[in-house]
Amino acid sequence: MRDEPLVLGIETSCDETGVGIVRGRTLLADAIASSVDEHARFGGVVPEVASRAHLEAMGPTIERALADAGVAFTDIDAFAVTAGPGLPGALMVGVAAAKAYALSLGKPLYGVNHLAAHVCVDQLEHGPLPKPCVALLVSGGHSSLLLVPDVASDVRSLGSTVDDAAGEAFDKVARVLDLGFPGGPVIDRMARDGDAAAIPFPRGKYNDGTYDFSFSGLKTAVARWVEARERAGEPVPVADVAASFQEAVVDVLTQKALKVCKDNGVHDLLIGGGVAANSRLRALAAERCEAAGVRLRVPRPKLCTDNGAMVAALGSELVATGAAASTLELPADSSLPIESILL
C-alpha cells in the first residue's frame, strides 16, 4: 500500500467542510466540520453563511485529517477538490484552498465532479466498482440516475429531478410538520412509529416512461393534507404523515432505479448521496434488488453525506489512471455537468 499515492480531498459544495485522506482505496482520515446548526434557524442552507463557515473551518479540518491519518502535510502526493456542482461561494473557498496547498507543495491538483465523487466513495468500503453499474444519487440538491461504465472517465446522466430534489422535499415537509432542519433524519425517525399506508400520497412521474423524478407535487400534497386537518380542527398524525410521505419518495426512487438497471442490462446498483442514509430507502432497495436479481451497494451512512473522503477517492482513481492534473486556472463551476468528471 505504501507504493500508492497519498491523496488529500477537499469538499465544500454545500454546508460541510470535508477533508479526506486516502492511500489508493484505503481510507486513512475523514474529517468533517458542519455548519448545519448555523442554518437551522433559517430552515435551509444560507449560501453566504456556508461560505464563511468554510473559511473558518478549513485550516482546523485539514489539521485534524492529517493528525487522524498520522501523516505530515509534506507527505501528500496529490490534492483533489470539488469543483462543482454546488453553491458558488462555497465551492470557491475549497478550490482556492486546494490551489494554495498544491502550489505551496508543488503537487498536482485535480478538480473533480461532486456527483462522480459520491459514486466513487463506495470503492473505499466495497472495493472496485463493477463496470458498468447504475448509480442512484439522492441528496438535498440532486436526484439523479447515472450509468457508470467507468467512474474515472465515463459517467452518463439518464434521469434527474425536474423540480425539487428528494432531500429538498424531506426538508420542506419537515418544515410543514414543525420538525426542524434538516428534515431527512427526523422524518426517518418519526416514520418508524407511523403507518406508511395511512395516506395515499401521489407518486410523481411513476409510470411516465422516463427516468426523471418530480417531488414538488408530493411536497404540496402533504402541505395541503396537513392544512386541511388543521382547518377542520383535527390532530395531525405526524408519524403517519412522515411514514406515508417517506414511502412515496422511496417507492419512486427504487422503482426508477431498477427500471434503469433492467432497461440497460445492468446487474449492479449503487445508491449514494445524503438521502441514501435513509433507513427505509436502504431496506426497500435491498428488498427490490433481491427480487430483481440486482446486486446492491450502499456505503455506510457517514460516507453517503458530503465528505472529503469521496473527493480523495475520486482523486486517487484519477491519479491511478494517469489522468492529466488540473491547472491553476481551475474554476469553480456551480452547474458542472456529470459528464465533466475532471476539470
N, C-alpha and C positions, 0 to 999 in steps of 0.2 A: 504494500500500500504506500510505502514511503516514496516510491518512484512516481506516484501520481501527483499531479499538480494540486496545490493548496489554493482554493478559490474562496474569496470573500464576496458575499452578495448583499446588496442593499435594496430594501423595499420601502418606498414612501408614496405609494399611489393613492392612499386614502388617509385613514386616521391611525394606522400602526406604523411605527418606525421599527423596521425589522432588519436585523443583521445576522446572517448565517455564514458558517464556515464549513466547507466540505473538502474532503480529500477523495477524489474520484467520486464514488457513490456512497461514501461513508460520511454521515453527519457528525461533525465534531462540536458544533455550537449552534444554538438557535435563540438569540436574544431578542426580546420584543419590548418596546415601550409603547403603550397605547394611550391615546388622548380621548378615549371614548367617554370618560366621565366629564370632560370639559364640554362635550357636545350634548350630553343627556338633557340638559335644561332647555335646549333648543329643539329637541325632538328629532334631531338629524345632524349629519356632519356639516359643520360650517367650514368651508374651504380655507379661509384666512386663519382661523383658529388652528386647523390641522397643519398648515404650513409653518406657523410659528412654533407649534409643538415639535415638529420635526427638527427645526433648527436647534431647539433646546436639548432634544434627546439624542441627537446624532452622535456626538462625542462620547457621552457615557455609555451608549448602547454598543458602540464599536469596542470600547474598552472592556465591557462585560463579555462580549463574544470572544475576544482574544483570550481573556482570562479563562473562560469556560473551556476553550479549545486547548489551552496550555501552549499557545504559540505566541511568537512575537510578531509585531507588525511587519518587520523586515522578512519574515518567513513567507508572507503571502506571495504567491506566484502570479495571480491574476485577480482582477476585480470585475464583478458583474453588477449591473444596476437596472432596475425597472425604468425603461424609457417611455413607457406608455402601454396601454391606455390608463387614464386616471385623472385626478384633479391636477390642473396645470401647475399651480403654485407648489403643491406637494411634490409633484414629480421633479420640478426644478431644483428643489432642495437636495434630493437624493442624487440627481445627475451631477449637480455642481460638486457635491461632496466626493462622489466617486471619481470625478475628473481630477480633483485636487489630490486625492490619495494616490491614484495611479501615476500622475505626473511626478509627484514628490518621490515615489519609489522607482520610477522608470519601469512600471509594469503594464502589461496590456489591459485594456478596458473593453468590456462587452456590454453594450446597451441592449437589453432584452425585452421581449414582449411579456407583459404581466400574465396574460391568459395562457401562453405556452408554458410559462413557469409553473402555473397551477397544475398543468398536466405532468410536467417533468418531475415534480417533487415526489410523486409516488414511487419513483425509482429508488429513493432513499430508504423506503420501507419494504418494498416488494420486489426489488430488482429490476432488470431491464424491461422496458415496455414491449408488449407484443407488437409486431408490425404486420398489418395495421391494427389499430384499435379505434374505438369510438370514445370520445370524451364528452361528458355532460358537465358543464361548468355552471354553477349556480351560486350567486352571491348578491350583495346589495346593489351592485352596479351592472351585473351581467347574468344572462341566462342564455347559454349558447350550447349548441350541439356541433361537435367538430369531428371530422375524420382525420386521423393522425397516422399517416404512413410512416413518418419519421419526425419525432418531436424537435430535432435539431435543424430540419431543413424543409419539411413539408407538412403543414397543418392547414386544413381546409374547413372553412365555415359552411355548414349545411343548413343551419337554422339558428334563430335568435329571437329575443323578445321584440315585439312590435310596439310595446309601451313600457309598462313597469317591469322591472326585474323581479324575480321571485323574492329575493331578500328585501327589496324595497316594499313589496306587498306585505311581508311579515311586519315590517316597521310601522307601516300605515295602519294595519289592522290592530296592532298593539296599541297605537295611539287612540283608536276608536274605543278600545276596551279599557283605556287608562292603565295599561300595563307597563308603561315606561319605554325607554330606549336603551339598547337595541331590542327589537321585538322578537328576533328569532329564538334565542334561548328561553325567554319567559313563555312564549307561546308553546314551545316544545314541552316545557314542564307542565303548564296548565292543561294541555291536551291529554296528558296521561290519565287525568281524572274525568275526562269527558267522553261523550259518545260521538264517534266520528260519523255516524249515520243519522244523527239527530236532525240536521238541517241540510237539505239538498242544494248546496251552493253550486253555481254554474261552473263548468269546465270549459274555459275559452279555447277555441280552435282545436278541440279534442279530436274531431274526425274530419278536419278540413283538407286532408291530403298533403299538408305541408309539414315541415319540421320546425315551424315557428311557434312561439308562445305568446300568450296575452294574459296578463294578470290584472289589468286595470278594471275590467268589468267585474271580476271576482271581488276585488277590494271594495268597489262601490256597492255590490250586492250585500256584502257584510255590513257596511255602514248603514244602508237603508233598512236592513233587517233589525239592527240594533236600535235605530231611531224609531222604528215602528213599535217596538216593545216598550221603549221609554215613553212614547206619546200615549200609549194605552195604559201606562202606569203599572206595567208588568215587569217583574225582575228579569234581568238579562242573565241567562245561564252561561257565564263566561267560559267555563271549561268546555261546554258543548260547542259553543261558537268557535273556540280555539281549535278543538279537535276536528270539527267539520270543515273549517277553513283550511287547516293544515292538510287534511285528507284530499281536498280538491286540488291543492298545489302539487302534492307528491304523486297523485294519480296521473296528472297530466305529464309531469316531468318523466316519470318512469315509462309511461306508455309511448311517448315520443322517442325516448332514448332507445327502447327496444325495437321500435319501428325502423329507426336508422340502422341498427345492427342487422335486422332481417333483410332490409332492402339492399344493403351493401355487402351482404355475405360475411359480416364480421362477427367473430365469436368472443370478443373481449370488450367489456365496457368499463371505463374508468369514470368515477364521479369525483369532482373536486370543487373548490370554492367554499366560502363560509357556510352556505346552506347545506353542504354535504355533511356537516356536523349534526344535522337534524336526525334524531333517532328514528323517527317514522320513515323518513326518506331512505335511510340505510336499511331498515327492516323490509320495506316494501320492495326496494330494488333487489335485495337478496332473494326474496320470495319469487319475484317475477323472473329474475335471471335464471334461477334454478329451473323453473318450469320451462323456460325457453332454450335451455342448454347454452346459456351465455355465461362466461366466466366474469365475475365482478371484482373490481379492485377499487377500494376506497381507503385513502390514507387515514391515519388516526386523526381525531378532531383537531389537534393543535396544528397539524400540517395542512388542514383544509382552509383555515382562515389565513389572511395575508401574513406572510412571514419572509424573513431574509433567506431561510434555508432553500426555499423554492427557487429563488433567483440565483443563489450559488449553485444549485443543482443544474439549472439550465446553462449557466456559465461554464460549469465543469464539462458538460456534454459538448458544448461548442469548442472548448479547448481540445477535448479528446478527438473531435472530428477534424481538427485542423482549420476551423473557420477563421477567416481574417478578422482581426480585432477592429473595434470601432475606432474612429479618430476622435480627437479632442473637439471636433466640430459637432459631436453628438448632440442632437436636440432632445427636448422633452416633448413628446407628441401625445396629447391627451386623447386623440382619436385614432391611435395606431391600430391598423387592421391586423387581424390574427395572422394573415399571410406573411407579414413582416416580423419574422421571429427575431432577427438581429438587425439593429440599425448601425 
